[in-house]
Amino acid sequence: NKMIGGKTHYFTFKDPTLEWIKYSCIWTPDKVEIYYDGKLVRKVTDKNIIQQLNSTSMNVIINNGVTSDVDIHNHRESKFIIRDFIYNPY
């Protein structure tokens, strides 16, 4: 938030620092849908994008973006706790 001058906001969703949040991605041959706690937040159906996505393999990266090169004097500790991860192949 500091680097881009943005504000923390969750678009009327739950604050992910206070509760368990369920993130979901449903990737089928004709669409990709991304859900935040059961609410659809992004849907990709553009044929060119879908074709590009389908021509590669899916890799799941679970990361909160905090790295060792962050200014150590000006950041909050980030506790990124994952309760579970489920993968169901299409």
KABELBEL-V687141 format. One record per residue. N is the residue number from 1. PHI is phi in degrees with one decimal (none if undefined). D_FIRST is the distance of its C-alpha to the first C-alpha in Angstrom with 2 decimals. Layout:
N	PHI	D_FIRST
N	PHI	D_FIRST
This chain:
1	none	0.00
2	-67.0	3.78
3	-62.5	5.65
4	-103.2	5.72
5	72.4	5.68
6	-83.8	4.86
7	-107.9	6.07
8	-78.1	6.81
9	-151.0	10.12
10	-125.4	12.78
11	49.2	15.26
12	67.8	17.90
13	-88.7	17.74
14	-69.3	17.76
15	-74.1	14.90
16	-68.2	14.96
17	-85.3	14.64
18	-111.8	17.91
19	-141.5	20.15
20	-71.8	21.36
21	-118.0	20.11
22	-101.4	22.34
23	-100.3	20.92
24	-136.4	23.75
25	-132.4	24.61
26	-109.8	28.09
27	-115.9	29.24
28	-116.6	32.76
29	-59.6	34.72
30	-115.5	34.01
31	-166.5	30.46
32	-129.5	27.16
33	-120.7	25.62
34	-117.9	22.35
35	-118.5	22.28
36	-120.8	19.85
37	53.2	22.16
38	85.3	25.07
39	-104.7	23.57
40	-66.3	23.71
41	-115.4	20.39
42	-155.1	21.47
43	-135.2	24.98
44	-111.9	26.09
45	-129.7	29.75
46	-57.2	30.00
47	-60.2	33.04
48	-67.2	31.92
49	-68.1	28.62
50	-61.4	30.49
51	-61.6	33.21
52	-65.0	30.81
53	-63.7	29.16
54	-73.2	32.64
55	-88.6	33.91
56	-129.7	31.71
57	-95.5	31.25
58	-87.5	28.40
59	-122.6	26.51
60	-93.6	24.30
61	-120.1	21.44
62	-106.2	19.78
63	-155.1	16.73
64	-102.4	13.40
65	81.2	12.21
66	-91.7	12.50
67	-123.5	15.12
68	-71.0	17.34
69	-88.9	16.21
70	-74.2	12.88
71	-55.4	13.55
72	-68.3	15.60
73	-92.9	15.66
74	-140.3	12.05
75	-146.2	10.61
76	-90.3	11.66
77	-64.4	14.32
78	-114.8	13.67
79	-100.4	16.78
80	-107.3	17.08
81	-108.1	20.49
82	-108.3	22.34
83	-74.6	25.32
84	-160.4	27.04
85	-138.4	26.94
86	-127.1	29.58
87	-119.2	30.61
88	-119.6	33.30
89	-64.0	34.68
90	-65.2	35.58
